[in-house]
Amino acid sequence: MGTTRYRAALLLALIVPSATGCTPGWRMFDPGAGPAPAPLSERQIVEFRADSQLVRLHAVRFTHDSVNGIPWLEHTSCDSCRVGYALSQVSEMRTGSPGRTAWILTIPFFALFGLGLLFAISCGNCLST
């Protein structure tokens, strides 16, 4: 009886993360393909590669030849933290909102895991038949 509950809980622990593994919210765009994108919200994250380094910025501003913003781990009110990159240095640019995406993944995971755990505890004998 105890091993059946353990197996059910282990099975749920393996299935649920794979079911919620897709992370929505990231959008790719090419900074050199046309006009600058519409103004982004202050908390919107822009992620790109510049000289083989991964850069994440928020409070981003675009000009016709550059992108500048505040590093992701700094507060958006820190204007002295603002850094800039020439668009010619930038590749693989995408925008997203990782904080919101984390909640989209976390809530279903815990809800399904909790329901599965309740099922495994209350109906341990049901699975052995």
N, C-alpha and C positions, 0 to 999 in steps of 0.2 A: 504494500500500500504506500509506504513512504517513498519507494523508488519511483513509483508511477507519478506521484506529485512532483518529484524532483525532475523527472524526464519532461513533464509538461511545462514546468517553469523554465527549464533549459531550452526547450524547443521555442517557447515564446521569446526568450532572451535572444535567440538567434534570428528569428523571423521578423520581429518588429523593427529592428534597426535597418534591415535590408529593405523593408517596405517603405520606410520614411527616408531613405537615403538620397533621394533627389532633392537638390537645393534650388528652388525657384528664385527668381528675383534678379539674377545677373543678366545684363544685356551687353553684348559685344558691339563695338562700333569702331570705325576707322577714322582717326582724327584728321587725316589728310584727304579724305574722300569728298569733302564738301564744306559747307559752312559749319560753324561751331554749333553744337547742340543747344537746345533750349536751356535757359538757366536752370540749374539744379538746386534742389533744396539744400540747406546748410548741412544737414546730416547725411545726405547722399554720398556714398563712397565711390570714388573713382580709383580703379586699380589699373596699373599699366607697368610695362617694363621700360626702363630707361638705362641704357648702357649696361645691360645684363643684370640690372638690379630691380627687384620687385618694389614698387612704390604704391602706397595707399594714402590717398588724400581725401579730406572732406572740406566743406566750404570752398568748393572749387570755382575758379573763374577762368573762362577761356578768352583768348584774344585770337587774332587772325594767325599768329605764328607761335603762340605759347599757351601753356596751361600752368596755372599756379593754384596752390591750396595749402591747407594746414595738414601736417602729418596726422594720420588717423588716431594715434594715441594721445595727441595733444588736444586741449580744449579748443572749441571753435572760436572762443573769444581771444585767443592768443595770436594777435595779428603780427607780432614780431617773429612768430614761428613759421610764417608763410614762406614757402619755397616755390621756385618756378623751374619749368623745364621747357626747352624749345620743342615744338612739335616734331621737328626732324629727329630728335632723340627718342621719341615715344613710339612704342609698338604694343600690339595686343591690348588695347584699351577696352575696359568694360566698366559699367556702372552697376551698382547694386546697393542693397541695404542688408548687410549681414546680421544686424541685430534683430530685425523683423523676421528674417529667414530662420534664425535660431529658434524663435518662438513657434514658427510654423512647424518645425520639426520636433520640438520638445514636447509640446502639448499632446499631439497624437501618440507619441511614444509612451509617455507616462499613462495616458488614458488606456491605451491598449494593453500595456504591461500590467497595469492595476487590475483590469478586467480579467486578464489571463491568469494572474496570480490568485484572484478570488475564485475563479473556476477551478484551478488546480487544487486549492485548499478545500473547497466545499465539495468537489465532485471527484476526488482522487480515485474512488472505486469505480466510477463510470468508465474510465479509460482502460481498465484491465479486462473488460469483456469484449 
